[in-house]
């Protein structure tokens, strides 16, 4: 008994010591960050002063009944989105002028657990940690340089950044970030679906088309467009992200910037699943799909990267355009058939950067455990394309000749393969539902068209594959 008690006491002491270490690390990470410090310490008085500071005429404002609550973020299939804090309070101005306000605080701590590297040198921290830190720096800069252009549109709802820690240094990527923004749910966007209904998907695609049109064909305008310098060179969380020294090394290479090794082997696991659940879906073509994907995945990634840097057809991608990053007006369920882009609010611009418009669309419509859109894929793609052309004409940036529906659909299919490449190689994806079965058939059709275009070049070198891909989208 005494031995067990002693062991329990040691375990409790170890947990307490670990907790103290975590608290000390948190304190070091948020040193000089008043918003973050107040949130972590649950310091209502300090946070009240901060909230008052970004309201009009702060000296005439009194903050009362301030409440801080933490969200656990989205939890699904083992993943978890960034937790946020919800802050509510009463704002008093003069006698009897009381208004309840609601805010969202995004607080992310990103310590460097590699004690042998220099935390102040971006070249020495692990690459994955650099990407994470830089993604929040991109989002911070996005709200300064790109968000004003979005608000000028008048129908595209996004959060408004009210304040941020390290604001005098926001051009850098820091080990901790803290933003405070308005809560879009209190602006009427209270519905937050796990999976978009067809009308919601239509509305989301219209929002996306207008967003893409705003930044259409501005890939090279780095001197005139500040936002272009403030986002990723290559948008989308699934695309390679390189530091400057990595870019210099890559320019000296002739190989693709993406990993494809092991793609075919990983695909075989999906084949085994299909054989067990849907044997009728298996053919010799299905079994060879992995090798075919591995052969063209690198050139497809390179081709899309090249297209993202062209003025004609390139645009700003959201980079993580999914249901979890959208809110809909609270009356949307009653009037679903009449939903428009103005009924959607979109957040989380960490991976905003240059790309081909179809990449955001392919990611949004990619099947997952919640469902798929294959039954109405044609209508959804036409909805997006029609709205894009309409918005380009309204904004006097183009028209029907800017991007044909056929070219857009070809880009969409290539983008879908590129995202699948990421899932297979980087995430160990295995098909596991009805939507994935239908995805396999769609991929076979795309690869048949690619193979047909490649065969016309009588060669299989990467340059010839790139030429074949170009012919598919032209």
Backbone torsions as a table, in degrees:
resi	resn	phi	psi	omega
1	UNK	NA	-44.4	-177.6
2	UNK	-64.7	-34.8	178.4
3	UNK	-64.2	-43.9	178.6
4	UNK	-63.2	-42.0	179.4
5	UNK	-63.1	-40.5	179.9
6	UNK	-64.8	-39.5	179.3
7	UNK	-64.8	-43.5	179.1
8	UNK	-61.6	-40.2	-179.3
9	UNK	-65.2	-41.3	178.6
10	UNK	-63.7	-42.2	179.0
11	UNK	-61.6	-41.7	178.8
12	UNK	-64.4	-40.6	179.1
13	UNK	-65.2	-39.8	179.2
14	UNK	-64.3	-41.8	177.9
15	UNK	-63.4	-41.7	179.0
16	UNK	-64.0	-39.8	178.5
17	UNK	-65.3	-41.7	178.4
18	UNK	-63.4	-40.2	178.1
19	UNK	-62.9	-41.1	178.1
20	UNK	-64.6	-39.9	178.3
21	UNK	-62.5	-42.3	178.7
22	UNK	-62.8	-41.0	179.0
23	UNK	-63.9	-40.9	178.7
24	UNK	-65.2	-40.6	178.9
25	UNK	-64.3	-42.7	177.0
26	UNK	-58.6	-44.9	-178.1
27	UNK	-61.7	-39.9	179.1
28	UNK	-67.5	-40.7	-177.5
29	UNK	-66.1	-34.9	-175.4
30	UNK	-101.5	11.9	177.7
31	UNK	-58.0	130.4	-178.3
32	UNK	79.1	11.7	179.2
33	UNK	-117.1	92.5	-172.5
34	UNK	-63.4	-38.1	-179.4
35	UNK	-67.1	-48.6	-179.3
36	UNK	-62.2	-43.0	-179.7
37	UNK	-61.0	-43.0	-179.7
38	UNK	-66.1	-39.5	179.8
39	UNK	-64.7	-49.2	-176.6
40	UNK	-67.0	-32.3	-180.0
41	UNK	-88.7	-2.9	-176.2
42	UNK	55.6	39.5	-176.7
43	UNK	-86.9	94.7	-175.7
44	UNK	-64.5	-39.1	-177.1
45	UNK	-65.3	-45.9	-179.9
46	UNK	-65.7	-41.2	-179.9
47	UNK	-68.6	-33.8	176.7
48	UNK	-61.1	-41.6	178.3
49	UNK	-64.4	-40.0	-180.0
50	UNK	-64.9	-45.8	179.1
51	UNK	-59.7	-44.3	-179.8
52	UNK	-62.4	-32.2	-173.7
53	UNK	-66.2	-27.9	-179.6
54	UNK	-102.2	11.3	172.7
55	UNK	-94.0	153.3	178.1
56	UNK	-58.1	138.0	178.2
57	UNK	49.8	62.4	-172.6
58	UNK	-59.9	-27.8	-178.6
59	UNK	-68.0	-21.0	179.9
60	UNK	-95.7	9.2	-175.1
61	UNK	-108.0	138.8	171.0
62	UNK	-120.6	131.0	179.9
63	UNK	-103.3	127.6	178.8
64	UNK	-132.3	160.9	173.5
65	UNK	54.1	42.4	-179.4
66	UNK	-75.5	132.3	-178.9
67	UNK	-129.8	134.4	176.9
68	UNK	-115.3	127.2	175.3
69	UNK	-133.9	144.3	-176.4
70	UNK	-103.6	132.4	174.4
71	UNK	-90.4	146.9	178.4
72	UNK	-86.5	-1.4	-178.8
73	UNK	77.3	-178.6	-179.4
74	UNK	-83.1	126.1	177.4
75	UNK	-114.6	121.7	179.8
76	UNK	-161.5	134.4	179.9
77	UNK	46.1	42.3	175.6
78	UNK	83.1	-4.3	-179.5
79	UNK	-97.4	161.3	179.6
80	UNK	-147.8	128.8	178.0
81	UNK	-81.1	173.3	-176.1
82	UNK	-63.3	122.6	175.9
83	UNK	-64.1	146.9	177.2
84	UNK	-129.7	160.4	176.3
85	UNK	-107.2	136.6	175.5
86	UNK	-102.3	129.2	-179.0
87	UNK	-119.9	125.8	175.5
88	UNK	-125.2	149.6	-179.7
89	UNK	-162.9	166.2	171.7
90	UNK	-100.2	131.4	177.7
91	UNK	-107.2	120.7	-178.4
92	UNK	-108.5	132.8	173.7
93	UNK	-130.6	112.4	-179.7
94	UNK	68.7	-158.8	-177.4
95	UNK	-89.0	122.5	173.5
96	UNK	76.3	-1.7	179.8
97	UNK	-92.5	86.9	-175.4
98	UNK	-116.0	133.3	179.2
99	UNK	-138.7	134.0	177.1
100	UNK	-85.4	133.1	179.8
101	UNK	-122.3	151.4	-179.5
102	UNK	-132.0	136.3	-178.6
103	UNK	-134.1	161.6	175.0
104	UNK	-121.2	132.5	176.9
105	UNK	-114.2	121.5	175.1
106	UNK	-99.7	113.5	-178.4
107	UNK	-124.0	117.9	-176.6
108	UNK	-129.0	124.4	176.6
109	UNK	-103.5	127.7	-175.2
110	UNK	-130.5	69.5	-177.1
111	UNK	-68.1	154.3	174.4
112	UNK	-95.6	106.5	-177.6
113	UNK	-83.2	-2.6	175.5
114	UNK	-88.6	97.8	-173.7
115	UNK	-71.2	-9.0	-178.2
116	UNK	-92.2	1.2	179.8
117	UNK	-112.0	159.7	-178.9
118	UNK	-88.8	113.7	-175.2
119	UNK	-66.4	-20.6	-178.8
120	UNK	-87.2	-8.4	-177.4
121	UNK	-108.8	109.8	-176.7
122	UNK	-62.6	-20.3	-179.4
123	UNK	-77.9	-14.6	-174.6
124	UNK	-103.8	-20.9	-179.7
125	UNK	-75.2	154.6	179.0
126	UNK	-54.4	144.9	-174.4
127	UNK	-60.2	-41.9	-179.4
128	UNK	-63.3	-36.2	178.2
129	UNK	-70.1	-38.6	177.1
130	UNK	-61.2	-42.5	178.9
131	UNK	-60.4	-46.3	-178.2
132	UNK	-60.8	-47.6	-179.5
133	UNK	-64.3	-44.6	-178.2
134	UNK	-65.2	-32.2	-179.5
135	UNK	-61.7	-38.5	178.8
136	UNK	-74.7	-31.6	174.5
137	UNK	-65.7	-38.3	176.2
138	UNK	-61.7	-45.8	-179.3
139	UNK	-61.7	-41.6	179.2
140	UNK	-61.1	-45.9	-179.6
141	UNK	-67.9	-34.4	179.2
142	UNK	-55.5	-43.9	-177.3
143	UNK	-67.6	-22.3	176.5
144	UNK	-82.0	-46.2	-167.4
145	UNK	-103.8	-33.6	-177.7
146	UNK	-98.2	-34.9	-175.9
147	UNK	-58.7	-40.0	179.1
148	UNK	-58.0	-37.2	178.6
149	UNK	-66.1	-36.2	178.7
150	UNK	-67.0	-42.2	-178.7
151	UNK	-66.0	-29.8	179.1
152	UNK	-64.1	-23.5	179.3
153	UNK	-62.6	-38.0	175.0
154	UNK	95.1	-19.2	-177.2
155	UNK	-120.2	-0.6	-176.2
156	UNK	-106.0	106.5	-176.9
157	UNK	-85.3	129.4	173.2
158	UNK	-140.4	161.8	177.6
159	UNK	-65.4	159.3	174.9
160	UNK	-109.5	122.8	177.9
161	UNK	-74.5	123.3	-177.3
162	UNK	-100.1	-29.6	179.9
163	UNK	-169.9	159.8	179.3
164	UNK	-154.1	145.0	171.9
165	UNK	-73.2	160.5	-177.9
166	UNK	56.9	29.6	-173.6
167	UNK	-66.2	-26.0	178.4
168	UNK	-77.2	-7.9	-178.0
169	UNK	-128.2	24.6	-168.4
170	UNK	-69.2	-4.6	176.9
171	UNK	-74.6	-14.2	-178.6
172	UNK	-99.3	171.2	176.0
173	UNK	-105.8	120.3	-170.9
174	UNK	-114.0	159.0	-178.9
175	UNK	-71.3	-7.3	175.0
176	UNK	-147.0	140.5	176.8
177	UNK	-131.7	151.1	178.0
178	UNK	-150.2	115.7	177.0
179	UNK	-114.6	147.6	169.6
180	UNK	-123.5	127.0	-173.8
181	UNK	-132.9	163.5	173.4
182	UNK	-69.3	151.9	179.8
183	UNK	-90.1	110.5	-175.7
184	UNK	-63.1	-22.0	179.3
185	UNK	-64.4	-29.6	-179.9
186	UNK	-83.2	-3.2	175.6
187	UNK	-101.4	14.5	177.0
188	UNK	103.9	-6.1	-178.4
189	UNK	-99.1	73.3	-171.7
190	UNK	-95.2	-15.6	-176.8
191	UNK	-86.7	128.7	-176.7
192	UNK	-132.5	78.9	-173.9
193	UNK	-71.8	148.9	174.4
194	UNK	-73.2	-35.0	-179.1
195	UNK	-138.3	134.7	-174.8
196	UNK	-77.1	131.5	170.9
197	UNK	-68.7	163.0	178.4
198	UNK	-52.6	-46.5	177.5
199	UNK	-63.6	-36.7	177.4
200	UNK	-66.7	-39.2	177.6
201	UNK	-63.3	-40.2	176.5
202	UNK	-59.7	-47.2	-179.4
203	UNK	-63.5	-41.0	179.5
204	UNK	-63.9	-37.9	178.9
205	UNK	-69.9	-34.6	175.8
206	UNK	-66.2	-41.8	175.7
207	UNK	-58.5	-46.7	-177.6
208	UNK	-63.6	-40.5	179.8
209	UNK	-62.5	-42.9	178.4
210	UNK	-65.7	-39.7	177.1
211	UNK	-60.9	-47.9	179.6
212	UNK	-62.7	-39.6	-179.0
213	UNK	-63.5	-34.0	-179.9
214	UNK	-58.6	-34.4	-173.8
215	UNK	-114.6	22.6	-173.3
216	UNK	-66.1	132.1	171.7
217	UNK	64.6	32.4	-177.7
218	UNK	-116.4	28.6	-174.3
219	UNK	-60.6	-37.8	-173.4
220	UNK	-99.3	2.5	-174.5
221	UNK	-83.2	50.2	-175.4
222	UNK	-71.1	-24.1	-179.7
223	UNK	-79.1	-30.3	-176.0
224	UNK	-102.0	-19.7	-174.5
225	UNK	-115.1	100.3	-179.0
226	UNK	-60.1	-37.1	-177.9
227	UNK	-58.5	-31.3	-177.6
228	UNK	-64.2	-34.1	179.1
229	UNK	-79.9	-17.7	-173.0
230	UNK	-94.6	-6.5	-179.1
231	UNK	-112.1	178.9	178.1
232	UNK	-66.2	144.5	172.1
233	UNK	-61.1	-31.5	-179.0
234	UNK	-131.3	112.3	-176.3
235	UNK	-75.7	163.7	178.4
236	UNK	97.7	127.8	-177.9
237	UNK	-68.5	-17.2	-176.7
238	UNK	-90.2	-5.3	-179.5
239	UNK	-93.8	154.5	-178.5
240	UNK	-61.6	140.3	176.9
241	UNK	-119.2	125.6	-174.0
242	UNK	-125.8	138.3	172.3
243	UNK	-75.7	167.4	-173.9
244	UNK	-57.8	-43.6	-179.3
245	UNK	-67.3	-29.5	176.4
246	UNK	-69.7	-37.4	177.8
247	UNK	-61.8	-41.5	-179.8
248	UNK	-62.9	-40.7	178.5
249	UNK	-66.4	-41.6	-176.5
250	UNK	-64.9	-34.2	-179.3
251	UNK	-65.7	-20.9	-180.0
252	UNK	-87.5	-6.6	-178.1
253	UNK	-100.5	155.9	174.7
254	UNK	-106.0	-3.8	-178.2
255	UNK	-87.6	165.4	-179.7
256	UNK	-66.5	154.2	179.9
257	UNK	-85.1	-3.3	-178.6
258	UNK	-110.8	152.9	176.8
259	UNK	-86.0	132.6	175.3
260	UNK	-126.0	-8.7	179.8
261	UNK	-60.6	130.2	179.9
262	UNK	92.7	-5.0	-178.4
263	UNK	-62.1	-47.1	-178.3
264	UNK	-63.8	-39.9	179.1
265	UNK	-63.6	-41.3	179.0
266	UNK	-67.2	-35.2	179.5
267	UNK	-61.8	-33.3	-179.2
268	UNK	-59.5	-27.1	178.2
269	UNK	-69.1	-35.4	175.1
270	UNK	-67.6	-38.6	177.6
271	UNK	-59.9	-42.0	179.1
272	UNK	-63.3	-40.0	178.3
273	UNK	-63.8	-43.9	-179.8
274	UNK	-63.4	-38.7	179.6
275	UNK	-61.8	-33.8	-179.6
276	UNK	-80.9	-35.4	-174.5
277	UNK	-100.9	-37.1	-175.7
278	UNK	-137.7	68.5	-177.5
279	UNK	-58.6	-25.8	179.4
280	UNK	-68.6	-17.6	-178.2
281	UNK	-87.1	-6.9	-175.7
282	UNK	-92.0	131.3	174.6
283	UNK	-141.6	173.7	177.2
284	UNK	-61.7	-33.0	177.9
285	UNK	-65.3	-40.2	179.0
286	UNK	-62.7	-42.4	-178.1
287	UNK	-66.6	-30.6	-178.8
288	UNK	-89.8	-0.8	-175.1
289	UNK	-61.2	-37.3	-178.5
290	UNK	-60.2	-46.2	179.5
291	UNK	-64.5	-38.4	179.0
292	UNK	-66.4	-41.0	177.7
293	UNK	-63.7	-44.3	-178.6
294	UNK	-62.0	-32.9	-178.5
295	UNK	-68.4	-37.0	-173.6
296	UNK	-106.5	-9.5	-173.7
297	UNK	-61.7	-43.0	179.1
298	UNK	-62.5	-51.8	176.9
299	UNK	-59.0	-36.9	178.1
300	UNK	-63.4	-44.7	178.4
301	UNK	-61.0	-42.7	179.3
302	UNK	-66.4	-39.8	-180.0
303	UNK	-62.7	-46.3	179.2
304	UNK	-64.4	-35.9	177.4
305	UNK	-64.3	-43.0	177.6
306	UNK	-61.8	-43.2	-180.0
307	UNK	-65.3	-31.9	-178.9
308	UNK	-67.7	-20.2	-178.6
309	UNK	-98.1	3.4	177.8
310	UNK	-90.7	141.3	178.7
311	UNK	-66.4	-33.8	-177.0
312	UNK	-83.0	103.5	175.0
313	UNK	99.3	-13.8	177.4
314	UNK	-80.3	159.4	180.0
315	UNK	-158.3	-177.9	175.5
316	UNK	-88.1	123.2	175.4
317	UNK	-88.5	148.4	169.0
318	UNK	-68.8	-45.0	172.9
319	UNK	93.3	-10.8	176.5
320	UNK	-156.1	51.4	-170.5
321	UNK	-83.8	96.6	-176.1
322	UNK	-144.0	169.0	-177.2
323	UNK	-57.7	-36.6	-177.9
324	UNK	-62.1	-21.0	-179.2
325	UNK	-104.3	21.7	179.8
326	UNK	-131.2	145.1	170.9
327	UNK	-127.2	145.7	-178.7
328	UNK	-117.9	155.7	178.0
329	UNK	-55.9	145.3	-173.2
330	UNK	-68.5	-13.4	176.1
331	UNK	-99.2	11.6	-173.7
332	UNK	-63.6	-35.0	-178.1
333	UNK	-66.0	-31.6	-178.6
334	UNK	-76.6	-27.4	-175.1
335	UNK	-124.6	41.0	-173.0
336	UNK	-57.8	-37.3	-176.3
337	UNK	-67.5	-13.7	-177.3
338	UNK	-113.0	17.7	-177.9
339	UNK	-67.0	140.5	175.6
340	UNK	-131.0	-179.5	-178.5
341	UNK	-61.3	-27.7	-179.5
342	UNK	-70.8	-9.9	179.5
343	UNK	-93.2	6.6	-177.1
344	UNK	-120.9	136.4	169.8
345	UNK	-117.4	134.5	-174.1
346	UNK	-120.8	139.9	-179.5
347	UNK	-132.7	-178.1	175.0
348	UNK	61.6	87.7	-177.8
349	UNK	-109.7	36.0	-177.2
350	UNK	-64.1	-30.2	-175.4
351	UNK	-115.4	28.8	174.5
352	UNK	-66.8	134.6	179.9
353	UNK	-179.0	179.6	-173.9
354	UNK	-73.2	146.8	179.0
355	UNK	-175.8	-172.2	175.8
356	UNK	-97.6	133.7	-171.8
357	UNK	-52.0	-36.2	-176.7
358	UNK	-64.0	-17.7	-178.2
359	UNK	-68.0	-43.9	175.4
360	UNK	-61.5	-39.8	-178.3
361	UNK	-66.5	-44.9	-179.0
362	UNK	-62.1	-38.4	178.9
363	UNK	-67.6	-43.7	-179.8
364	UNK	-60.5	-40.4	-173.8
365	UNK	-92.7	2.2	-179.4
366	UNK	-66.3	134.9	-176.9
367	UNK	-67.4	147.4	173.2
368	UNK	-143.6	-171.3	-175.0
369	UNK	-65.2	-18.4	-179.3
370	UNK	-82.0	-26.7	-178.7
371	UNK	159.3	-173.4	178.6
372	UNK	-148.3	171.3	-175.9
373	UNK	-121.2	21.5	-175.8
374	UNK	-62.0	-33.5	-178.0
375	UNK	-65.0	-24.7	-179.2
376	UNK	-130.9	26.1	-178.9
377	UNK	-58.8	-43.9	-179.0
378	UNK	-58.6	-46.7	-179.0
379	UNK	-65.2	-38.4	-179.3
380	UNK	-67.4	-43.1	179.0
381	UNK	-64.9	-40.7	178.0
382	UNK	-65.6	-37.5	178.0
383	UNK	-60.7	-48.4	179.3
384	UNK	-61.5	-49.2	-175.0
385	UNK	-62.9	-42.7	179.2
386	UNK	-60.6	-43.2	-179.9
387	UNK	-68.5	-37.9	178.4
388	UNK	-60.6	-49.0	-179.6
389	UNK	-62.5	-41.8	178.4
390	UNK	-60.4	-44.9	-179.3
391	UNK	-68.0	-37.5	177.0
392	UNK	-62.8	-38.1	178.7
393	UNK	-70.3	-43.0	178.8
394	UNK	-60.7	-40.7	-177.9
395	UNK	-87.5	2.6	178.0
396	UNK	57.1	43.9	178.9
397	UNK	-115.0	-3.8	-178.3
398	UNK	165.0	-162.6	-178.7
399	UNK	-169.0	-155.3	-176.7
400	UNK	-55.4	-31.1	-178.5
401	UNK	-79.3	-8.3	-178.9
402	UNK	-66.9	-38.0	179.4
403	UNK	-161.4	111.1	179.8
404	UNK	-71.5	158.6	178.1
405	UNK	-61.5	-38.3	-179.4
406	UNK	-65.0	-42.5	178.1
407	UNK	-65.6	-42.2	178.7
408	UNK	-59.9	-44.0	179.9
409	UNK	-64.0	-36.4	178.1
410	UNK	-66.9	-43.6	176.0
411	UNK	-60.2	-40.3	-179.8
412	UNK	-58.9	-44.6	-178.9
413	UNK	-68.2	-37.1	176.8
414	UNK	-67.3	-40.7	179.3
415	UNK	-64.3	-35.7	178.5
416	UNK	-64.8	-40.2	176.9
417	UNK	-65.1	-40.0	-179.1
418	UNK	-64.0	-40.0	178.3
419	UNK	-68.4	-37.9	177.3
420	UNK	-64.2	-37.8	175.5
421	UNK	-55.5	-45.1	178.3
422	UNK	-61.6	-45.9	-178.2
423	UNK	-62.8	-42.8	-177.2
424	UNK	-69.6	-48.0	-172.8
425	UNK	-81.9	-42.0	-173.6
426	UNK	-92.2	-27.2	-173.7
427	UNK	-117.9	-4.7	179.6
428	UNK	65.9	37.3	-176.3
429	UNK	-61.7	141.9	172.7
430	UNK	-133.3	128.3	176.7
431	UNK	-57.8	137.3	-174.1
432	UNK	-148.2	9.7	-179.9
433	UNK	-148.7	177.8	-176.7
434	UNK	-60.4	-38.7	179.3
435	UNK	-62.5	-36.4	179.1
436	UNK	-67.8	-34.3	175.5
437	UNK	-60.5	-43.2	-179.6
438	UNK	-71.8	-31.0	176.5
439	UNK	-61.9	-41.1	179.9
440	UNK	-57.3	-45.4	179.7
441	UNK	-63.6	-39.8	179.0
442	UNK	-65.0	-39.7	179.5
443	UNK	-64.7	-39.3	178.7
444	UNK	-59.2	-42.8	179.1
445	UNK	-63.2	-42.7	179.4
446	UNK	-63.7	-45.7	-178.2
447	UNK	-66.4	-33.1	175.7
448	UNK	-61.7	-42.2	179.5
449	UNK	-68.2	-39.1	177.7
450	UNK	-64.8	-46.0	-179.9
451	UNK	-61.0	-37.9	178.0
452	UNK	-63.9	-40.4	178.9
453	UNK	-69.3	-36.8	179.3
454	UNK	-67.7	-40.7	-177.6
455	UNK	-61.6	-27.2	180.0
456	UNK	-70.8	-17.4	178.7
457	UNK	-89.7	-10.4	-179.7
458	UNK	60.2	25.7	-179.7
459	UNK	-155.0	158.8	-178.4
460	UNK	-121.7	14.3	176.8
461	UNK	-68.6	156.9	-174.9
462	UNK	-58.7	-39.5	-179.9
463	UNK	-60.4	-37.1	179.2
464	UNK	-71.3	-35.3	176.4
465	UNK	-65.8	-41.4	178.0
466	UNK	-62.0	-39.8	177.7
467	UNK	-63.9	-39.9	179.0
468	UNK	-65.4	-40.8	178.6
469	UNK	-63.7	-39.3	178.4
470	UNK	-62.2	-37.8	179.7
471	UNK	-68.7	-29.5	179.9
472	UNK	-67.5	-35.9	-174.4
473	UNK	-95.6	-4.2	-177.9
474	UNK	-93.4	NA	NA
